[in-house]
């Protein structure tokens, strides 16, 4: 298939495919006319890349998975390098979750203080201004 068909089937743009090619993630095969040609295996590579990116992996982090598929493994995540990337990503996510928990606690505390202040102000009569004329 040509680049336009691959882009359509993968749900991406031809520009993205050219970028992946420049980064060495997608093979650069050409037919006799000089057109880029792709096959079902290339579509499989793209689906792996897109799935990982949807999970928050950056493009370079997808490389071990792509290389695993290219090496003939049925799954891109069955190689040691892929497993190492998963481990690093889990550690990163655990850190982010911990930090988000801390921020959530701080926001909840600020909200509780603000609500208490608002309630106290509502119960205390404010100064009365009377116009004399």
N, C-alpha and C positions, 0 to 999 in steps of 0.2 A: 504494500500500500504506500501511497505517497504521504507527504508530511501533513497536508490538509485533512486527509481522511483519518490519520492517526490522531491529530489534534482533536478532531470532532469526536472520535470514539473514546478518547481519554478525558474529554471534557476540559480541555486546556487550549492554549493558543499556539500557533506555529512559532511565535516569538519565544515562548517558554521552551518549546522543544529544541529550538536552535541554541538557547542558553544551556539547556541540559547537555546538549551535544558538545558545546564549547567547554563544559566542565568535566567531560569524559564520562558522564552518567548514561548517555544514550549513544549507541554506535552511529558512526557516520558512514553509512554505505551509500554508494551512488550507482545508478544503472548506467547503461551506455550513453544515454542522453544527458547525464550529469544530474539527474533528479535524485533527491534523497529517496531511499526505499526502506521500508520497515516491514516487520512481520508481527505475528501474534506474540512472540516472545518479547518484543519491544513494548507492546501494549501491556503485557504483564509487568515489565519493569516500571513502566509509568504508573500503573495502578498501585504498585508497592510504594513508590515515591510519594504519590498523592495521599495515600492512607497514612503514612508516617507523618507527612506534613500536617495533615488534619489533626493528628495527635500532638502537634507542637514540636516535632523534630525539625531542626533546620536542615537545609539541603545537604550540607556536608555530612550530617549524621546519618543520612540515608545511604551513603556510599557502601558501607559494609553489607547492607541488605541487598543492594543491587549486585555487588560482586558475588555474593552468595548464590543468588539466582543464576547469574552468568556462569558460575562454576558447575551448574547442573543440579543444584539442590532443589527439591520440590517446593521448599519454602525459603523465603529470604531471611527468616529469623532463626534458622537452624544452625548457623555457623558460630564459632566462638567469638568472632569480632562483632557480630550482630548482638549476641547475648551481652557482651561488654557494653555496647551502646545502650541497651535496655537497662542495664544496671545503673549506668551513669544518669540516665534520664529519670529513673525512679528516685535516685538520691536527690537530684535537682528538684523534682516535684515535691518530695517530702519536705525539703527546705522551704519551698514556696508555700506549701500548705501550713507549715509551722508559722511562718511569718504572717500569713493571712489570718491565722488564728489570733496572733498577738494584736494585729491591727483591729480585728473585729472586737476583741476585748476592750481595747482603748476607745473605740467608737461607742460601744455599749455603755462604758463608764461615763463618757462625756454626755451621752444622751440622758442617762439617769440624773446626772448633776443638773443639766439644763432643764429637765422636766421638774425637778424639785424646786429650782429657782423660780420657774414660771408659776408653779402652784403656790409658792409662798407669796409672790407678787400679787396673784389673783385674790388671795385671802386678806391682804393688807390694803385697807382703803388708801387711796392715793390722795395727794393734796387737792383741795377744792379751790378752784379759782372762781370767784364771783365778780361779776362786773358791776361796778357802781356807776351810777350815772348821774 
